Amino acid sequence: MTPRLIVSDLDGTLLGSDHTLHDSTVEVLRALVKQGHHVALASGRHYHDMKVFLDQLDIPAHLISTNGAYVHDPKGTLLAANHVDPEHAKTLINLPRPPQVRLSLYRESGWHIDAQAPHLLSLHASTGFSYDVVPPAQMDINGVGKVLYLGDPVALKALENQAHEAHGDGLHITYSTIDSLEIMAGGVNKGVALAALLERLGLTPSDCLAFGDNLNDTEMLVLAGEAQVMANAHPELFDRIKGAERIGHHGEAAVAEWLKKRFGM
């Protein structure tokens, strides 16, 4: 049997509508690891936010966090860290934006946000991951894995354009949801992190099965030999991934159901 690497996004993909793991998902991934396959979770979430799900799965899995800025091995050892250039981070922090648009920084040590945003905590209710409020003028521009803007899509589009005009190829700009603009260092994305992980495991892209639902999954899905796009995916995603298979809805544990069929379980 050729071992495979099964890599999945979390929100909108592996997690249910309540942002938790379905029992069948846990069961299937544990069984596949026992068969000798590898598992990786790849998310825009912070490592500490993701680790809760890894602990629930209770399997040895790699974590690609902050959209590829950080990669940890199953023992929690940091394998790679890629930070936004400090001057670029300074520019992004200071971009003019409407007061209702929240600014966040994901750092290796935690999550900084410019003002209280109680509605964001519901997304992380199952993990308990929370932010520290830090005024923009006091935000540390060093060691930033991701700059994140949350709010109105029209306002985010304007911010996207300003960021691109300011630093162009020095940034990787994407969306995890329509109201979540995410900016990493240039060349940092889930696909680049996945390629390095495959090499580390001695596998090729053809040995990889990937699952995703949004634009920040694009590079990962393009790289994988078998790419699966969720029924609830961003409308543009399926068109971006040639040969991808559209599978079920994340609220119905579609990844687990597909894996059962794929591996004859």
C-alpha positions in Angstrom: 0.0 0.0 0.0 1.3 3.4 -0.9 0.9 5.8 2.0 -1.0 9.0 1.3 -1.0 12.4 2.8 -4.5 13.5 3.6 -4.6 17.3 4.1 -7.7 19.2 5.0 -8.8 22.8 5.7 -10.9 23.2 8.9 -13.7 25.7 8.8 -16.2 25.0 6.1 -14.4 21.7 5.3 -13.4 19.3 8.0 -15.4 21.0 10.8 -19.2 21.0 10.9 -21.5 24.0 10.9 -20.9 24.3 14.6 -17.1 24.5 14.1 -16.5 21.1 15.8 -15.3 17.7 14.6 -18.0 15.2 13.8 -17.6 11.8 15.5 -17.3 10.1 12.1 -14.5 12.4 11.1 -12.5 11.4 14.1 -13.2 7.7 13.5 -12.2 7.8 9.9 -8.9 9.8 10.4 -7.8 7.5 13.2 -8.5 4.5 11.1 -6.5 5.9 8.1 -3.5 6.7 10.4 -3.6 3.1 11.7 -3.4 2.0 8.0 -0.2 3.9 7.6 -1.4 7.1 6.0 -0.4 10.6 7.0 -2.7 13.5 8.1 -2.2 17.2 8.1 -4.6 20.0 9.0 -4.1 23.3 7.1 -6.0 26.4 8.2 -5.9 30.1 8.5 -6.4 29.5 12.2 -3.6 30.0 14.7 -1.6 27.0 15.8 -2.9 27.2 19.4 -6.4 27.3 18.0 -5.8 24.3 15.7 -4.1 22.2 18.4 -7.3 21.7 20.2 -8.7 19.7 17.2 -5.5 17.8 16.9 -5.8 16.8 20.6 -9.4 15.7 19.9 -8.3 13.6 17.0 -5.6 12.0 19.1 -3.5 11.1 16.0 0.0 12.2 14.9 -0.7 15.0 12.4 1.2 17.9 11.1 -0.3 21.4 11.4 -0.1 24.0 8.7 -1.4 27.2 10.5 -1.9 30.8 9.7 -2.3 30.0 6.0 1.1 28.4 5.8 3.1 30.9 7.8 3.8 28.2 10.4 4.3 24.4 10.2 4.5 22.1 13.2 5.2 18.4 13.4 3.0 16.0 15.3 5.0 16.5 18.5 4.5 20.3 18.3 8.0 21.2 17.1 8.0 24.3 14.9 9.4 23.3 11.5 9.0 26.6 9.6 8.0 30.2 10.4 7.6 32.8 7.7 6.9 36.4 8.9 5.6 39.5 7.1 8.5 42.0 6.5 8.3 44.4 9.5 8.0 47.5 7.2 5.2 45.8 5.3 3.4 45.0 8.5 3.8 48.7 9.6 2.2 49.8 6.3 -0.7 47.3 6.7 -1.4 48.4 10.3 -1.6 52.0 9.2 -3.8 51.6 6.1 -6.9 53.8 6.4 -10.0 51.8 7.0 -13.6 52.2 8.2 -14.0 52.0 12.0 -16.1 48.9 11.8 -13.3 46.9 10.1 -11.3 45.0 12.6 -7.5 44.7 12.3 -5.8 41.6 13.7 -2.2 40.3 13.8 -1.5 36.6 14.2 1.9 36.1 15.9 3.6 32.9 16.9 2.6 33.7 20.5 -1.0 34.7 20.0 -3.7 37.0 18.4 -3.7 40.8 18.7 -6.8 42.8 17.7 -7.3 46.6 17.6 -10.7 46.6 19.5 -13.1 44.3 21.2 -15.0 42.0 18.8 -17.2 39.6 20.9 -18.8 38.2 17.8 -15.4 36.7 16.7 -15.1 34.7 19.9 -18.1 32.5 18.8 -16.0 31.1 16.0 -13.4 30.0 18.5 -15.8 29.0 21.2 -15.0 25.3 20.9 -11.3 25.9 21.3 -11.3 28.8 23.8 -8.7 30.7 21.7 -9.0 34.4 22.3 -7.4 37.7 21.4 -5.6 40.5 23.3 -6.7 44.0 22.5 -3.7 46.1 21.4 -4.1 49.6 19.9 -2.6 49.8 16.4 0.1 52.3 17.5 1.3 49.7 20.0 1.3 46.7 17.8 4.7 45.0 17.3 5.6 44.9 13.6 8.1 42.1 14.2 7.2 38.4 14.1 3.9 38.8 12.3 2.6 35.7 10.6 -0.6 37.2 9.2 -2.4 40.5 9.0 -6.1 40.0 9.0 -8.9 42.4 8.3 -12.5 41.5 9.1 -15.6 43.4 7.9 -17.5 44.7 4.9 -16.4 43.1 1.6 -16.4 46.4 -0.2 -14.1 47.9 2.4 -11.9 44.9 2.3 -11.6 45.1 -1.5 -10.3 48.7 -1.1 -7.8 47.5 1.5 -6.7 44.7 -0.8 -6.0 47.2 -3.5 -4.1 49.5 -1.2 -2.0 46.6 0.1 -1.2 45.4 -3.4 -0.2 48.9 -4.5 2.0 49.4 -1.5 4.0 46.1 -1.5 2.9 44.0 -4.5 4.9 40.7 -4.6 6.1 41.2 -1.1 2.7 40.0 0.1 0.5 37.0 -0.4 -3.1 38.3 -0.3 -6.2 36.0 -0.1 -9.6 35.5 1.6 -10.7 32.8 4.0 -14.3 34.0 3.8 -15.9 36.9 1.9 -15.5 39.1 5.0 -12.0 38.0 6.0 -9.0 39.5 4.1 -5.8 37.7 5.0 -2.3 38.9 4.2 1.0 36.9 4.7 4.5 37.4 3.4 5.0 37.0 -0.3 5.2 33.3 -1.3 3.5 32.1 1.9 0.4 30.0 1.4 -0.9 26.6 2.2 0.4 25.2 -1.1 4.0 26.1 -0.5 3.9 24.7 3.1 2.3 21.5 1.8 5.0 21.1 -0.9 7.7 21.3 1.8 5.8 18.8 4.0 5.4 16.3 1.2 9.2 16.5 0.5 9.8 16.0 4.2 7.6 12.9 4.2 9.2 11.5 1.1 5.9 11.8 -0.9 4.9 13.4 -4.2 1.9 15.6 -4.9 0.3 12.6 -6.6 0.3 10.9 -3.2 -1.7 13.8 -1.7 -5.5 14.1 -1.2 -6.6 17.6 -0.3 -9.9 19.1 0.8 -10.9 22.8 0.9 -13.7 25.3 0.6 -12.3 28.8 0.1 -9.9 30.9 -1.8 -7.0 30.5 0.7 -7.1 26.8 -0.2 -6.4 27.4 -3.8 -2.6 26.7 -3.9 -3.0 23.6 -1.7 -5.7 22.1 -3.9 -3.8 22.9 -7.1 -0.8 21.0 -5.8 -2.6 17.9 -4.6 -3.0 14.9 -6.9 -6.6 14.5 -5.7 -8.4 17.7 -4.9 -11.8 17.8 -3.4 -13.9 21.0 -3.2 -16.8 21.2 -0.8 -20.4 21.8 -2.0 -20.5 24.9 0.2 -17.3 26.3 -1.3 -16.7 29.8 -2.5 -18.2 30.1 -6.0 -14.8 30.9 -7.6 -12.9 28.0 -6.1 -14.2 25.2 -8.2 -13.3 27.1 -11.4 -9.7 27.6 -10.1 -9.0 23.9 -9.5 -8.8 21.9 -12.7 -10.0 18.3 -12.3 -11.3 18.9 -8.7 -14.2 16.8 -7.5 -17.1 18.5 -5.9 -18.1 16.6 -2.8 -20.8 17.1 -0.1 -21.5 19.8 2.5 -19.2 20.3 5.5 -22.2 20.2 7.8 -22.8 16.6 6.8 -19.3 15.4 7.5 -18.7 15.1 3.7 -14.9 14.7 4.0 -15.3 11.6 6.3 -18.0 10.1 3.9 -15.8 10.7 0.9 -12.7 9.1 2.6 -14.7 6.1 3.6 -15.6 5.4 -0.1 -12.1 6.3 -1.4 -10.4 3.8 0.9 -13.1 1.2 1.0 -13.9 1.6 4.6 
